[in-house]
Amino acid sequence: MFRSPQSPQLSRRTVLRSSGAGFGYLALAGLLGQDALKSQASAAVEQPLLPKAPVLPTKAKRIIFIFMEGAMSQHDTFDYKPELIRSNGKSGPGGGTVTASKFRFKQYGETGTYFSELLPNIAKHADKMCWLRGLHTDTPAHPQAVVQLHTGSANAALTRPSMGSWLLYGLGTDNQDLPGYVTINPPPNFGGAVNYGSAFLPAHYQGTRITDQGYLPNLKAASAAKLQRKQLDLIQGMNRDFARQAGSPDPVDGIIASYELGFRMQDKVPELLDISKEPEHIRDAYGVKDGAAGSFARQCLMALRLSEAGVRFVEICQGGWDHHNNLHKGLLDRTASIDQPTAALLSDLEARGMLNDTLVLFGSEFGRLPTAQGQDGRDHNITGYSMFLAGAGVKKGFTYGATDELGIKAVEGRMHTNDLHATLLALMGLDHERLTYRYAGRDFRLTDVAGEVVKDIFA
């Protein structure tokens, strides 16, 4: 085709824009957009856990979740029901024999909150607590209920990100030399790693598991720091080359970030988890001792140190609450292990000014029935049970919701697990409907398609 010297020169971009109704230009824009997105993703992966601003007004900066795995009996600890005493020995509404607690209850604090004699130290913090008395969930089976409490979904086969992973994804963390999400002594069963995994979220949002001795596997370097840095640079260079290739899997970016975090953690984490350096009076206050008897006390003290160092979400766990039998002796043992350490943690958080921006959640996957099971036990109850919150963003000495007079079913202020998650996210400054991640063609969120924020408990 003839073109005079005065004619404007046609660029390839102009041809693509004008030819074939512009479909060529549309394809070019799509390719360039993909490159831009990949570039942004690569940049983000260099520091994926940098702090992010909350989207809602908030006071809470971190969460400590004290998980009583196995379903703590609220009827014998902190849910006083006079009708349970009056109806002792009678037939229950759904069958079985109504059985009053063998433990004495009394009121504490200005709020007059009832606690049993099993929890005298925790009871001293009665006026700090915000009680959720109308909780309910979907399944009475431990594995599904524990997974639902941690991930929002009761179906472990359809793995979803854990609550702590969603918080990291939404907010990042305040210390780039530490993991943003730590789980101490998590239950090996009832979902196992699903309860602290990141599922389809990038791998750097998953929880870091440590033991109640503060042991983190494979943390100690096998070679000198300079040599290790050279080895890591070589591996990371190959990882980045692979990540730039078309079709490379998303987990590669998470692996790159996790290697760098692991390198930085070698100096920080062992020192942070060495509670032997705490003053003796602090260790005595928590009841720290050697062996299994001191397990929960060590967890509470480590949770304090991790939270103070900038970890966004810390979970500590005490198992052994599944009392279908041996209820009386079992509760004496379990409550003795958690009463003093939990109370010491609340006191320490308050003394250090951390309760102003730390939210503490205490509870189980569900509760137990007011009727007897066998000679000395109680069965599961998913229709009405309690948890308490304390600290940043919630009303002190406040109770939301209630169960019926026997404590079987939530009748006021009913809160499903989805509502609990929505409320916790809001207290941390996140909108549960906007905190989404696109995977397999749809937007996922912690609360799925449900969840109501209970603003009545907000301070």
Summary of the structure (lengths in Angstrom):
residues: 459
radius of gyration: 26.2
end to end distance: 76.3
largest distance: 105.8
contacts: 1512
relative contact order: 0.19
helix: 41%
strand: 16%
